[in-house]
Amino acid sequence: MSAARSVAVRIQGHEYRIRSEDEETIQRVARYVDATMTRVRERTKTVDSRDVAVLAALNLAKDLLA
């Protein structure tokens, strides 16, 4: 097992540092979240970041539970 290290990801223009042993997976997940948030923002014309994040979380949870 490799040691967890800090991985930088960008979501909606903001950088977040995530501790992970698997940088490739974290980067892929971050791209997926970013794309989901972008689609939500474009579809709803919502500008508030918190609202976009909640709506994106609901969409991702729906997909996960389906």
N, C-alpha and C positions, 0 to 999 in steps of 0.2 A: 504494500500500500504506500502510495506517495503522500508526502505532506501537503496539507492545504496551504495555498498561497493566495495572495490578493490578486484578483483579476479585475481589470477596469472594463466596464461596459458603458455604452451610451444608449439612453432611452429618452426619446423626445428632447434631444439636445442637452441632456444632463448626464454627467458622468457619475457612475456609482461603482464602488469597489466592493466586490463580493469575494468572500473566502471560499475557495473550492479546490478540490483535488483534480478537477476535470475542466480545464479552461475551455476546451472546444465545446463541451455541452453548455456551459454557462453562456458563452458567446451566442450559440444557436438559440438558446432560450431567450436571451435578451433581444435578439433580432426578431423573434416571434412576438414577444410582448410589444416591442416598438411598432411592428407592422400592424398588430391588432389595435393599438392605440391610435395610429394614424388613420386606419379605416374608420374607427369610431368617430374620430374628430371630423373627418371628411363627410361621413354620412349624416351626422347629427348637427354639424356646424357649431358644436360646442367648443368654447374657447377656454373654459375653466379647466385647468389641469387635473384638479381633484375629481371633477365630474367625469372627465374622460377616463381617468384611472379606474373609477368605480364601475363605469359602464363597460370598460374593457375587461375588468375582473369578472363581471357578471357573464359576459360573452365567453370568456375562457372557462369559467366554472360550468356553464351550460354544456360546452363542448366536452369537457372532461366527464361530466355525469351522464351524457347521452350514450 
